[in-house]
Amino acid sequence: METLQSFPLGSTRSSPNDEAPALVAALKQSQIDVEAEKSALARTLHDDFGGLLVAAFMDMGWIANQPGLSDSARKKLSRAQGLIHAAIDMERVLIENLRPTLLDNVGLYSTLRWYMKASCRAAAVPYTESFPVSEHMMNSEIKIGVFRIVQEALKCALDRKTPADLSLTVEVIAGTLHCHLIHQSTAPDLGEASVQSPETSMHHRAERVGGAVQWRKSPAGHREMHLQVPILP
């Protein structure tokens, strides 16, 4: 027997063509909301949690300089200081992962260099990079948008089996920022369903900043992500 699908009173069933724009708009808004939440959490970690850790570390330093402490107490105190210092380092890593402070402090190119170095070193994957000598002025939304797209593309590349010939090239041509991430992998090609989600997310991120992102595969087996975003009028 056919199962009937029910809908709330007063609603009408929309066609896939009607639903697509609403889904795209919802995805773009969710990306905006997530970035805002990440930024707020990063500020809380830095201003509140980080402040508490630093204050505790300084108080322990003061206690360590007081006379009359036994050797065992000094050892315990030293160990506690080491743990707090490790927590401070972890907090800094969390902040950078949530919202890289380098973006606002030293710019997009330096942030991409830092992320490439940290990610490829952790994965033990050699790489090459090329950036313009100087960086054009870009608004905050473009910088975080470009960073997130390259971040996701690099993650996809490093998730592949034994990625090789990994390179990131950034250049500005006629007022448009171009980012090329190229790699070769010994892994079999991912199915369309496997890559649809991250690539769709990158596509909508690029649209939000007035750009476009494309993926292509060369006859030699290299896979390339090409992002272009206008940064000058």
N, C-alpha and C positions, 0 to 999 in steps of 0.2 A: 504494500500500500504506500502511496506517495506521502511523504511527510510535508506538511504545510509549514512555512516559515512565518512567524508572527512578527508584527512591527507595532511600536507604540501607537496609541490612538492619536490621530491628527498628523501622523507622519506619512511621507510618501517614499516609496522605494526609488532610489536614484540609480541611474545607469552608471557603468564604469567610467564613462566620459565625464559625467558630472562629478564623480567622486575624486578623480585624479587631481584637479586643481586644489581641492580642499586638502588632500593628503600632502601635496607638495608644500602648501602654505603651512600646514601643521608641522612638517619636518623642519622647514626653515625657522619657524618660531621656536621649536624645541632646541635647535642649535643655538639660537640667541639666548634662550633661557639657561641652557647648560653652561654657556660661557659666562653669563652673569653670576650663576651660582658658584662656578669654579673661582671666579675673581673674588667673590665675597668670602669664600672659604679660605682662599689664600691670604686675604687680609686678616682674617681672624687668627689663622695659624701664626702669621708674622707678628701681629700687634699684641695679641692676647696670650696665646699658648707659648710663643717664642719668648715673650717678655717674662712669663713665669719661670721658664727654664733658665733663662739667663740670670734672673734674680736668685734662684735657688743655687745656681753654680757659684755666684759671687758670695753668697752667705756661707756656703761650705768652704770657700777659700778663706774667708775671715776666721771661721772656726778652726781651720787647720793651722792657723798661725798663733792660736792661743796656747799658752804654756800649760803643762800639766796633763796633756793627753797621753794615754798609754800607747804603746806601739801597736797593739791590736786595734785600738780605736782609730789611730791614724791610717792603718791599712784599710779598714772598712770605709773610712771617709774618702780615702784616695780612690777606692773602687767605685764608690757612689758618684764621685766627681767624674770619673771616666764614663760611667753609664749616662750621666746627664749630658756630657759632651757628645756622646754618640747619639743621644736623642735630639740634640740641637742640629747635628749634621743631618739626621733623618728628616727633621722638620724642614730643613732647607731644600732637600731633594723633593719632598712632597710639594712644597710651594712652587718649585720650578716646573714640576710635572703638571700642576694645576694651571698655573699661569706664569710662564717664564718672565721673571723680572728683567731679564736681559733685553726683552723686546722694547721696553720703555726706557731702559737705562743706556743701552749701547746700540740698539737697532736690530733689524731683521736679519741681516747677513751674519752678524756675530752670533746670534741665537741659533741660526741654522748650522753654522760651523760647530758650535758647542753640541748641538743635538746629534749631528752626524758623528762626531768624534765619540761621544758617550755611547751611542747606540751600536756603532760598528765595533768599537772596542769590546763592549760587553758580548757581542756575538762573534768576536774574533774574525771579522770579515774586513779585508783591506778595501780601500775605496780611494777615489780621487774627487777633488772638488775644484770649482772655479767660480769666483765671484768678481763683480766689478770693483774697481779700486775705491770708489766712494759710493755712498748710499743716498738716493734721492729721498726727499721728504715724503713720508707716507702716513696716512691717518691710522689710528689704532686698530680700526676694524679690518683694514686691508692687511696689516701686519699679522694680526692673530689669525685671520682667515688663511693667508698664505702659509703660515707656520703649521696650522692644523692639517692642511692638505698635504704638505710635504711630510709631516709627521706620520700621517696615515699611510701614505704611499711607501715610505721607507719601512714602516712596520710590515706591510704586505710583502715587500721585497725580502726582508730579513726572515720572514716566516717561511719563505721558500727554501727548498733543500739546496744547501751549498750555493748561495748566490755568488756570482763572480762578475767581474767587469762592472762593479758598482760605481756609479759616478753621479754627481750632482753638479749641474751647470746652471748658473743664474746670470742673466744678462738683461740689459734694458735697451730696447730698440724702438725708436720713435715714440717714446713716452709710454711704452708698454713693458711691463716686467714679464720675463719669460723664465720659467723654471723647468729644467729637463732632468728627470731622474731615470737613469738607464741601468739595467742589470740583466744578467743572464743566469739561468738556473738549470740545474739538472733534473728538477722535479717536473713531472708531467703537467701539462696545461690544466689550470683549474677550470671546472665547469662554470657555465654562465651563472648558475645559482650561487656558486661559492663566492664569486667576486662582485655580485650585484650590490650587496649591501654597502661595503666600504666605498665602492666606486660611485654609487648613487649619492652617498653622503658627501663625497668630495665634489661631485658635480653641483650639488645644491649650495655648498659652501662657496664655490667659485662664482656661481650666479649671484649670490648675495653681495659680492664685492664687484660686480659688473664684469667678471671674467669668464673664462671657459677652461675646461680641462679635457684632455683627450688621452686615450691609451692606444698604442699600436705595437705591433710585433714585427721585427725586421726578418728578412729571409735567413739571417744568421742566428736567429733565435733570441735576439735581445728584445726585452720588453721595455717600453718607454712610456713614462708619464710626462705629458707636456701641459704645463699650466701657463696661461697668459692672463695678466690682469692690467688694465690701464691704470697708470699711477699719475700721469700728467695730463692736463687738459689739452 
